[in-house]
Amino acid sequence: MKLFFLSILFIGSYHITHAQNAMLSIQDAVLKGRSSLAPKRLQNLQFSPNGTYFLYTENQAAFIFNAQTAKPVSIFDITHCNTQLKKQALTDTLNQFVFKGWANDSAILVNTSTGLKEISFYSARHYTKAAVPNHEHLEFFDDLDTYAYVKNHNIYVHVAGAESQVTTDGSYTVENGISVHRDEFGIHKGLFFSPKGNLLAYYRMDQSDVSDYPIIDWSKYPAENQNIKYPMAGNASHYVTLHIYNLKTHQTIQIKTTGPRDQYLTNISWSPDEQHVYIAVVNRAQNQYQLNSYNSITGDFEQQVLQERDEKYTEPQHPMYFVPGKSNQFVWLSRKDGFLHAYLYTTSGTLIRQLSKGPWEIKSVLGFDPKGSCFYIHANKEKAINQDVYAITLSNGALKRLTQGDGFHVGTLNAQATALMDQWSACYVPRQYDIINLKTNKHQILFTAEHPTQSYALGSWNIFTIPNAEGTPLYARLFKPVGFDSTKKYPVIVYLYNGPHSQMVTNSWMAGGELWYQYMAQRGYIVFTIDGRGTSYRGKAFEQAIHRQLGTVEMEDQMAGIKYLKQLPYVDPDRLAVHGWSFGGFMTTSLMSRYPGVFKVGVCGGPVIDWSYYEIMYGERYMDTPQENPEGYKANNLLNHVKSLKGKLLMIHGAQDNVVVLQHSMMYLKKAVDEGVQIDFYAYPGHEHNVLGKDRAHLMEKVCDYIMKHL
């Protein structure tokens, strides 16, 4: 093998310096804040299929390294690729290097004018598999030969050049092969290939019981209504079933689940031998679920493997993780002891052992080693705001931390579980990549990003804790103005979310903050955020404190932050602003009207106003139904607090929002008119729940200008 050694490993360093004086524009802060002014990333960083090598791409080349030693092996650049093409008498010549992935453990795919070519360390050849069209909801089995996709509400399967239509009943009312239950319960897709690729499980969602909801397309002449199915809390829901298509016989069977039509079918899992499919069946009240086994050939129910109940709610979000080499054993994640931990079960439902325990949570799963002796996870055992990679020994539950350095680590495991790629940052560490040899435990720095905004004038930032009224420590971050002077009084922007499935304060670069905070810091503002009860990764009790009373304890915790701010000698208590989006928009509006006079200015985006107008799956998990919890819905219905609003409030909404529908803002505006209360409003036509792309700079300019004008 001819070696192409790297003369420079692109290992840099960073220096935190505030000596420079460049000012950020709002376009810089928003449009470049996650690109050129964000800490540099290694593009396409990935292990080869068998885990022998890893690569990243930069400057029209792929740099290949040995996964065990982290030593450079080869450079796949235009010159090398063209040399290999010429050796094989192929007529293609690359004038631009376009990496398309690994072909095998010693070859990559590059894109040429005549299609994909496979370039190995030694040679080149035509890559005969046809390019895959850009289909909707595309799901691959294991290569480019076998895949499934959705078109016009129906499923199609492509196998070795032949295409079959799986369903024919798709329509506006009946959706096949897509994510169901509005992407709750960890669901993000609707197509599930079996381990050997012989069978395809798919969701079918019948929405005929769900009311139509109008979404207006304002770009048409005249404006055009485009209905969606939107199941609101307390109303009729959709009916989901699971089906299995046999790729060889082209026959389809329905899994014979029993129970109410509006139950939830979640966490679809296949047994390694393809004989069984497993479903976590959650009742509509979401306070119990059963993990059931079904026969994949007949669809018949076989057994209940396990079940869980909770007095408030339960929310399974992970499939079964089958232990390699032991098809009758799997790892299941559960919060039944108060924190999300791993449990080793047999498929008959016998608990072998609890694998992890303590006041910390597993955040995600990386997988197993090939022998099935270790289970690899991301978890926050060191600190609630940190993340590390750990290995759990299945035989005894022994836990080993694999990553080093106080910060937020994101790991990628190679197929052999002999190497771990660790991308991490910390409050004042922009980004670093380490390669870890899991046999020797040797850590080697591959790349360290420079401070991306060192030429700009920046304010300082830090992370700390504040006790709430119960004495529970809450994590907070604070950005101080540029040129901070402790003898002066500064206005404060409280930026918040404080809803479920969120963690805004993390021990990552700039404490998890965004560059527009520095835009405001340059203009003399403090930016403050606190994660109160209801947010994630602090355990079940911390999150479930919000049950049946969304907004109440969250506001109490936000006010603990306000109490802290008002005690600081450099905070002007008469110049406080609050801003948030979605749940944060609900919180902003809640604080402006339920704690009137605390904030002089508020900007809320996409706010929930009345939880009875929000979707069933999320709304009923945290609030139960409006019929079951009328007092909770009434107390937190912001229409009932409009008259108490004090200060300036700007409400913003995407005109095509299909998550928090525009009706929320319209109801609030109407109530404000009825009560003689003045507020400001702005809509973004063409945008759904979030304002994205270049228009996001326009959005943040409006937010920041409004705060500066009125604060």
C-alpha positions in Angstrom: 0.0 0.0 0.0 1.3 3.4 -0.9 1.1 5.7 2.1 0.1 9.4 1.8 1.2 10.9 5.2 -0.2 14.1 6.4 2.4 16.7 7.1 0.0 18.6 9.4 -2.7 16.9 11.5 -4.7 20.1 11.6 -4.2 20.2 15.4 -4.8 23.8 16.4 -5.3 25.7 19.6 -7.6 28.4 20.8 -7.1 31.4 22.9 -10.0 33.2 24.7 -9.3 36.8 24.2 -11.5 39.9 24.4 -8.9 42.2 23.1 -10.5 42.6 19.7 -13.2 45.1 19.1 -15.2 44.0 16.0 -18.9 44.3 16.4 -21.4 41.6 15.4 -24.2 42.4 13.0 -27.4 40.5 13.5 -26.7 38.6 10.2 -23.3 37.6 11.6 -24.8 36.5 14.9 -27.7 34.5 13.4 -26.7 33.3 9.9 -23.0 32.7 10.7 -23.5 31.7 14.3 -23.9 28.1 13.4 -21.5 28.1 10.4 -18.4 30.2 9.9 -18.6 31.8 13.4 -19.2 28.5 15.1 -16.3 26.3 16.3 -15.0 24.3 13.3 -16.2 20.8 12.7 -14.5 18.0 10.9 -16.7 17.2 7.9 -18.0 13.7 7.2 -16.1 12.3 10.2 -16.9 8.6 10.3 -15.5 5.1 10.8 -15.3 2.6 7.9 -17.9 -0.1 7.9 -15.8 -2.7 9.7 -14.2 0.0 12.0 -10.6 -0.4 10.7 -10.3 3.2 9.6 -11.9 6.6 10.1 -11.9 9.6 7.8 -12.9 13.2 7.5 -13.0 15.5 4.5 -11.5 18.9 4.0 -10.2 21.0 1.1 -11.3 18.6 -1.7 -9.8 15.5 0.0 -10.6 12.7 2.4 -8.0 12.0 5.1 -7.8 8.4 6.2 -6.5 7.2 9.6 -6.0 3.9 11.3 -8.7 3.6 14.0 -6.4 2.0 16.5 -3.4 4.2 16.3 -4.9 7.4 14.9 -2.0 7.5 12.5 -2.6 8.8 8.9 -2.9 6.1 6.3 -3.8 7.8 3.0 -5.2 10.9 1.4 -8.0 10.5 -1.2 -7.7 13.7 -3.1 -8.4 14.5 -6.8 -4.9 13.5 -7.9 -5.1 10.1 -6.1 -8.6 9.4 -7.4 -7.6 10.3 -11.0 -4.5 8.1 -10.8 -6.6 5.1 -9.7 -9.2 5.8 -12.4 -6.5 5.9 -15.1 -4.9 2.7 -13.9 -8.2 0.9 -14.5 -8.6 2.5 -17.9 -11.8 4.3 -16.8 -12.5 7.4 -18.8 -13.7 9.5 -15.9 -11.6 12.4 -14.6 -12.5 14.2 -11.4 -12.2 18.0 -11.4 -14.1 18.2 -8.1 -13.9 15.8 -5.1 -17.4 14.8 -3.9 -17.3 12.3 -1.1 -20.4 10.0 -1.0 -19.5 7.6 1.8 -17.6 4.4 2.4 -18.0 1.6 -0.1 -16.2 -1.0 2.1 -13.4 -1.0 4.6 -10.7 0.1 2.2 -12.6 2.1 -0.4 -14.8 5.2 -0.6 -17.4 6.4 -3.1 -16.9 9.6 -5.1 -19.4 11.2 -7.4 -18.4 11.8 -11.1 -20.3 13.0 -14.1 -21.2 9.4 -15.0 -22.2 8.3 -11.6 -20.6 6.8 -8.5 -17.1 5.4 -8.6 -15.4 3.2 -6.0 -11.9 4.3 -5.2 -9.8 2.0 -3.0 -6.3 2.3 -1.6 -5.2 0.2 -4.6 -7.5 0.7 -7.5 -10.8 2.1 -8.9 -13.9 0.6 -10.5 -17.4 1.5 -11.5 -19.8 1.4 -8.7 -22.7 -0.5 -10.4 -25.5 0.2 -7.9 -27.8 2.9 -9.3 -28.1 6.2 -7.5 -31.2 6.4 -5.3 -33.7 9.1 -6.1 -34.6 11.7 -3.5 -37.7 9.9 -2.2 -39.9 10.9 0.7 -39.4 8.9 4.0 -36.6 6.9 2.5 -35.4 3.9 4.6 -32.4 1.6 3.6 -31.9 -2.0 4.6 -28.1 -2.2 4.5 -26.9 -0.9 1.1 -28.2 0.9 -2.0 -29.9 -2.3 -3.4 -32.7 -2.6 -0.9 -34.8 0.3 0.3 -38.3 1.5 0.9 -40.0 4.8 0.5 -43.3 6.6 0.5 -44.9 8.3 -2.4 -48.5 9.8 -2.4 -49.2 8.2 1.0 -48.2 4.7 -0.2 -45.2 2.5 0.3 -42.8 1.2 -2.4 -40.0 -1.3 -2.0 -36.9 -1.5 -4.2 -34.9 -4.7 -4.3 -32.0 -5.3 -6.7 -33.5 -3.1 -9.4 -37.1 -4.3 -9.1 -39.7 -2.2 -7.5 -43.0 -3.3 -5.8 -45.9 -1.3 -4.5 -46.7 -2.4 -1.0 -49.8 -0.4 -0.2 -52.6 1.0 -2.4 -55.0 2.5 0.1 -53.0 5.6 0.9 -54.8 8.9 0.9 -55.2 12.2 2.8 -57.0 10.2 5.5 -54.8 7.1 5.5 -51.1 7.5 5.8 -48.7 4.5 5.3 -45.1 4.3 6.3 -44.6 7.6 8.0 -44.0 8.7 11.6 -47.1 8.5 13.7 -48.4 9.9 17.0 -47.0 13.3 16.0 -43.4 12.2 16.5 -43.9 11.5 20.3 -42.5 8.5 22.1 -39.2 8.6 20.3 -40.9 7.9 17.0 -39.2 9.4 14.0 -40.0 7.1 11.1 -42.7 4.6 9.9 -40.6 1.9 8.0 -38.7 -0.8 9.9 -36.7 -3.5 8.0 -36.1 -6.8 9.8 -32.5 -7.7 10.7 -32.0 -9.8 7.6 -34.0 -7.7 5.3 -36.6 -10.2 4.5 -39.5 -8.3 6.1 -40.7 -4.7 6.3 -42.8 -3.6 9.2 -44.7 -0.3 8.7 -47.2 2.0 10.3 -50.6 2.6 8.9 -52.4 5.6 10.4 -56.1 6.1 9.8 -57.0 9.7 10.6 -60.7 9.6 9.6 -61.8 10.3 13.2 -59.5 13.4 13.4 -60.9 16.8 12.6 -59.6 18.7 9.7 -57.6 21.9 10.5 -57.1 24.7 8.1 -53.6 25.9 7.2 -53.7 28.8 4.8 -51.1 29.1 2.0 -50.8 32.9 1.6 -48.5 32.7 -1.4 -51.3 31.5 -3.7 -53.7 33.8 -5.7 -56.2 33.7 -4.1 -54.9 32.3 -0.8 -55.5 28.6 -0.6 -56.6 26.4 2.3 -54.5 23.2 2.9 -56.2 21.1 5.5 -54.2 18.9 7.9 -55.3 16.4 10.5 -54.7 17.8 14.0 -55.9 15.8 17.0 -56.6 18.3 19.8 -56.5 17.3 23.5 -59.8 15.7 24.6 -61.0 15.0 21.1 -60.9 12.0 18.8 -57.5 10.7 17.9 -56.1 8.6 15.0 -56.0 4.8 14.7 -52.6 3.3 14.1 -51.9 -0.3 13.2 -48.6 -2.2 12.4 -48.3 -4.3 9.3 -45.5 -6.6 7.9 -44.7 -7.0 4.2 -42.7 -10.0 3.0 -40.2 -8.9 0.4 -40.1 -12.4 -1.2 -43.7 -13.5 -1.2 -45.1 -9.9 -1.5 -47.7 -10.8 1.1 -48.8 -8.4 3.9 -50.2 -9.3 7.3 -51.5 -7.0 10.1 -50.2 -7.4 13.6 -53.2 -8.3 15.8 -53.0 -5.7 18.6 -56.0 -5.5 20.8 -57.3 -2.5 22.8 -58.8 0.9 22.1 -58.3 2.5 18.6 -56.6 5.5 20.2 -53.8 3.7 22.0 -50.2 4.3 21.0 -48.0 1.7 19.2 -44.4 2.7 20.1 -40.8 1.5 20.1 -41.0 -1.1 17.3 -38.3 -3.8 17.7 -37.4 -6.9 15.7 -36.0 -10.1 17.2 -32.6 -11.0 15.6 -34.1 -14.1 13.9 -37.0 -12.0 12.4 -39.6 -14.4 14.0 -41.0 -11.8 16.4 -41.9 -8.1 16.3 -42.2 -6.2 19.6 -44.4 -3.2 20.3 -44.6 -1.1 23.5 -48.4 -0.5 23.6 -49.1 2.7 25.5 -52.7 3.6 26.7 -54.1 6.9 25.8 -53.9 8.1 29.4 -50.1 7.4 29.1 -49.9 6.0 32.6 -49.1 2.4 31.6 -47.6 0.4 28.8 -47.1 -3.3 27.9 -44.1 -4.5 25.9 -45.8 -7.2 23.8 -44.4 -9.9 21.4 -46.2 -10.8 18.2 -45.5 -13.5 15.6 -44.1 -11.9 12.5 -45.6 -14.5 10.1 -49.2 -14.7 11.4 -49.4 -11.4 13.3 -50.7 -13.3 16.4 -50.1 -12.0 19.9 -47.6 -14.2 21.7 -46.9 -12.8 25.2 -46.5 -9.7 27.3 -42.8 -9.4 28.0 -43.1 -6.6 30.6 -45.3 -3.8 31.7 -45.0 -0.5 33.6 -47.4 1.8 35.3 -46.9 5.3 36.7 -49.2 7.5 38.7 -48.6 10.5 36.4 -47.2 9.3 33.1 -44.8 6.9 31.4 -43.1 7.6 28.2 -41.0 4.8 26.6 -38.7 6.3 24.0 -36.2 3.5 23.2 -36.6 0.2 21.4 -35.3 -3.1 22.7 -31.5 -3.5 22.4 -30.8 -7.2 21.7 -27.5 -8.5 23.1 -25.3 -9.8 20.2 -25.0 -13.6 20.3 -27.9 -13.9 22.8 -31.1 -13.5 20.9 -33.1 -14.1 24.1 -31.6 -11.2 26.0 -32.2 -7.5 25.6 -31.5 -4.2 27.3 -34.5 -2.0 28.2 -34.4 1.6 29.3 -36.8 2.7 32.1 -37.4 5.4 34.7 -39.1 3.0 37.1 -36.5 3.8 39.8 -36.8 7.6 39.2 -34.0 8.0 36.7 -33.6 6.6 33.2 -31.4 3.5 33.6 -30.7 0.2 31.8 -32.1 -3.2 32.7 -31.1 -6.6 31.3 -34.1 -8.8 30.6 -34.8 -12.2 28.9 -37.5 -12.2 26.1 -39.7 -14.2 28.5 -39.8 -11.1 30.7 -37.4 -12.2 33.5 -35.2 -9.4 34.9 -31.6 -10.6 35.0 -30.2 -7.4 36.6 -30.4 -3.7 36.7 -27.3 -2.5 34.8 -27.1 1.1 36.0 -28.3 3.0 39.0 -28.0 6.4 40.7 -29.2 10.0 40.6 -28.2 10.5 36.9 -29.7 9.5 33.5 -28.8 7.6 30.4 -29.3 10.1 27.5 -28.7 7.9 24.5 -27.3 4.5 23.4 -24.3 3.9 21.2 -24.6 0.1 21.1 -22.7 -3.1 22.0 -19.3 -4.6 21.4 -19.6 -7.6 18.9 -19.3 -10.2 21.7 -22.2 -8.6 23.7 -20.1 -8.1 26.8 -20.5 -4.3 27.1 -23.2 -1.8 26.5 -22.2 1.7 25.5 -24.1 4.8 26.5 -24.1 8.6 26.8 -25.0 9.7 30.3 -24.6 12.6 32.7 -23.3 10.9 35.8 -20.5 13.5 36.5 -22.8 16.5 36.4 -26.4 17.1 35.2 -25.1 19.6 32.6 -22.3 17.2 31.3 -22.3 14.3 29.0 -19.8 11.4 28.9 -19.5 8.0 27.2 -19.6 5.0 29.5 -19.3 1.2 29.0 -21.5 -1.0 31.1 -20.4 -4.6 31.6 -23.5 -6.8 31.2 -22.3 -9.6 33.4 -22.1 -7.4 36.6 -23.2 -3.9 35.8 -19.8 -2.4 36.2 -19.7 1.1 34.8 -16.6 2.6 33.2 -16.2 6.2 32.0 -14.4 6.3 28.6 -14.2 10.0 27.9 -12.0 12.5 29.7 -12.3 16.2 30.4 -15.0 18.2 32.1 -17.5 19.0 29.4 -20.1 17.7 26.9 -18.9 14.6 25.0 -20.6 13.1 21.9 -19.1 9.7 21.0 -19.1 7.5 17.9 -18.2 3.9 18.3 -16.6 1.8 15.6 -18.1 -1.6 14.6 -15.5 -3.6 16.5 -15.9 -1.4 19.7 -12.2 -1.0 19.7 -12.1 2.7 19.0 -14.2 5.7 20.1 -14.4 9.1 18.4 -15.0 11.7 21.0 -16.2 15.2 19.9 -16.5 17.4 22.9 -16.6 21.0 24.1 -17.0 22.8 27.4 -18.1 26.2 28.6 -14.8 27.8 27.4 -13.6 25.0 25.1 -14.9 25.6 21.5 -14.5 22.0 20.2 -12.0 19.1 20.4 -11.9 15.7 18.7 -10.2 12.8 20.5 -9.7 9.3 19.2 -9.7 6.8 22.1 -8.2 3.3 21.8 -10.6 1.2 23.9 -8.0 -1.7 24.1 -5.3 0.5 25.6 -7.4 3.4 26.9 -5.0 5.7 25.1 -6.5 9.1 24.2 -5.1 11.1 21.3 -6.1 14.6 20.3 -7.0 14.7 16.6 -8.2 18.3 16.2 -8.7 21.3 18.4 -10.9 24.1 17.1 -9.8 27.7 17.4 -12.0 30.3 19.1 -14.3 31.2 16.2 -15.1 34.8 17.3 -11.8 35.9 18.8 -11.7 39.0 16.5 -15.0 40.3 18.0 -15.6 42.1 21.3 -17.3 39.5 23.5 -18.8 39.5 27.0 -17.9 36.8 29.5 -20.2 34.0 30.5 -20.5 31.4 33.2 -22.6 28.5 34.6 -23.8 28.3 38.2 -26.7 27.1 40.3 -29.6 28.9 42.0 -31.8 27.2 44.6 -35.6 27.3 43.9 -38.2 27.7 46.6 -37.8 24.0 47.5 -34.1 24.3 47.8 -33.4 22.3 44.6 -30.4 23.6 42.7 -31.3 24.9 39.2 -28.6 25.3 36.6 -28.3 28.8 35.1 -26.0 30.7 32.7 -25.3 34.4 32.5 -23.7 36.5 29.7 -22.3 39.8 30.9 -22.0 42.9 28.6 -18.9 43.7 26.7 -16.7 46.1 28.9 -18.6 45.0 32.0 -18.4 47.5 34.9 -19.7 46.2 38.2 -20.6 49.7 39.3 -23.1 50.2 36.5 -26.7 49.0 36.2 -27.5 46.8 33.2 -30.8 45.7 31.6 -31.4 41.9 31.5 -32.9 39.6 28.8 -34.2 36.3 30.3 -34.2 33.8 27.4 -36.1 30.7 28.3 -37.8 27.5 27.3 -38.3 25.5 30.5 -40.5 22.8 28.9 -40.2 19.0 28.7 -37.5 17.4 26.5 -35.2 20.4 26.8 -31.9 21.4 28.4 -30.7 24.8 27.5 -27.9 25.2 30.1 -25.1 22.7 29.3 -21.4 22.5 29.9 -20.7 23.0 26.2 -19.2 25.9 24.2 -20.6 29.2 25.5 -22.7 27.2 28.0 -25.0 26.0 25.2 -25.8 29.6 24.3 -26.2 31.3 20.9 -24.2 34.1 19.3 -27.0 36.6 19.3 -26.5 36.8 23.1 -23.1 38.3 22.3 -24.8 40.7 19.8 -26.9 41.9 22.7 -23.9 41.8 25.1 -22.1 44.2 22.7 -25.0 46.6 23.2 -24.9 46.6 26.9 -27.3 43.7 27.9 -27.1 40.8 30.3 -28.6 37.6 28.9 -29.7 35.1 31.5 -31.2 31.5 31.2 -32.3 29.0 33.9 -33.5 25.4 33.5 -36.3 24.9 36.0 -38.5 21.9 36.9 -40.0 20.2 33.9 -36.7 20.2 31.9 -34.8 17.0 31.1 -32.1 14.8 32.6 -32.7 15.6 36.2 -34.8 12.6 37.0 -38.5 11.7 36.9 -39.6 13.8 39.9 -37.9 16.9 38.6 -39.7 16.6 35.3 -43.0 15.4 36.5 -43.5 18.3 38.9 -45.3 20.0 36.1 -48.0 17.4 35.7 -51.5 18.7 35.3 -50.3 22.3 35.8 -48.1 23.3 32.9 -46.6 26.7 33.6 -47.1 26.9 37.3 -44.0 25.5 38.9 -42.0 26.5 35.8 -42.8 30.1 36.6 -42.0 29.6 40.2 -38.5 28.5 39.2 -38.1 31.3 36.7 -39.0 33.7 39.5 -36.2 32.2 41.6 -33.9 33.3 38.9 -35.4 36.8 38.9 -34.9 37.0 42.7 -31.2 36.1 42.2 -30.9 38.7 39.4 -32.4 41.5 41.5 -29.9 40.8 44.3 -27.0 41.5 41.9 -25.7 45.1 42.3 -25.2 45.5 38.6 -28.7 44.5 37.5 -31.3 47.2 36.9 -34.5 45.5 38.3 -36.7 48.0 36.4 -35.3 46.9 33.0 -36.1 43.2 32.6 -37.1 41.5 29.4 -38.2 38.0 28.6 -38.1 36.1 25.4 -38.9 32.5 24.3 -40.3 30.4 21.5 -42.9 27.6 21.5 -43.1 26.4 25.2 -40.8 29.3 25.8 -43.4 31.5 24.1 -46.1 30.1 26.4 -43.8 30.8 29.4 -43.0 34.4 28.2 -46.7 35.2 27.9 -47.5 33.5 31.2 -44.8 35.6 33.0 -45.9 38.8 31.4 -49.6 38.3 32.6 -49.4 36.1 35.7 -46.5 38.0 37.2 -47.4 41.5 35.9 -44.9 44.3 36.3 -41.9 42.1 36.8 -40.9 42.4 33.1 -41.0 45.6 31.2 -40.8 43.9 27.8 -41.7 40.4 26.4 -41.3 38.8 23.0 -43.1 35.5 22.6 -42.9 33.3 19.5 -45.3 30.5 18.5 -46.9 30.4 22.0 -49.4 27.9 23.3 -52.2 29.9 24.7 -54.8 27.3 25.6 -53.6 23.7 26.1 -56.9 22.3 25.0 -56.0 23.5 21.5 -52.7 21.6 21.5 -52.1 18.0 20.3 -53.4 15.0 22.2 -50.1 13.1 22.6 -48.1 15.8 24.3 -50.9 17.8 25.9 -52.6 14.8 27.5 -49.3 13.4 28.8 -48.7 16.5 30.9 -52.2 17.8 31.5 -54.5 14.8 31.1 -57.6 15.6 29.1 -59.6 18.9 29.5 -62.5 16.8 30.8 -60.3 15.1 33.5 -58.4 18.3 34.5 -60.7 21.3 33.9 -59.1 23.4 36.7 -55.6 22.8 35.5 -56.5 23.8 31.9 -58.4 26.9 33.2 -55.6 28.1 35.5 -53.0 27.9 32.7 -55.2 29.2 29.9 -53.6 32.5 29.1 -56.8 33.9 27.8 -57.9 34.1 31.4 -54.9 36.4 32.3 -54.9 38.9 29.4 -56.4 41.6 31.5 -53.5 41.4 33.9 -50.9 42.0 31.3 -48.4 44.8 32.0 -45.5 46.0 29.8 -44.9 45.8 26.1 -45.6 42.4 24.5 -44.7 41.4 21.0 -46.3 38.1 19.8 -44.8 36.4 16.7 -46.2 33.4 14.8 -45.4 31.4 11.7 -48.4 31.8 9.4 -48.3 28.1 8.4 -47.5 26.7 11.9 -48.8 23.1 12.0 -47.4 22.4 15.5 -48.7 25.3 17.6 -51.4 26.5 15.2 -51.9 30.2 14.5 -55.3 30.1 16.2 -53.5 30.4 19.6 -52.2 33.8 18.8 -55.4 34.8 17.1 -57.4 33.9 20.2 -55.1 36.0 22.3 -55.3 39.0 20.0 -59.1 38.8 20.1 -59.2 38.6 23.8 -56.8 41.6 24.1 -59.1 43.6 21.9 -62.1 42.6 24.0 -60.2 43.6 27.2 -58.9 46.8 25.7 -55.3 45.6 26.2 -52.7 46.7 23.6 -50.1 44.2 22.3 -48.0 44.0 19.2 -48.1 41.2 16.6 -46.0 40.0 13.7 -46.5 37.0 11.4 -44.0 35.2 9.1 -45.8 33.9 6.0 -44.4 30.7 4.5 -42.9 29.5 7.8 -44.2 26.8 10.0 -43.4 26.4 13.7 -39.9 27.8 13.4 -38.6 30.7 11.3 -35.6 29.2 9.4 -33.1 30.1 6.7 -32.2 33.7 5.9 -35.5 34.9 7.4 -34.2 33.9 10.9 -31.9 36.9 10.8 -35.0 39.1 10.1 -36.8 37.4 13.1 -33.9 38.0 15.6 -33.4 41.6 14.4 -37.1 42.2 15.1 -36.8 40.5 18.6 -33.7 42.4 19.5 -34.8 45.8 18.2 -38.1 45.4 20.0 -36.4 44.8 23.3 -33.9 47.6 22.8 -36.6 50.0 21.8 -38.8 49.4 24.9 -36.2 48.4 27.5 
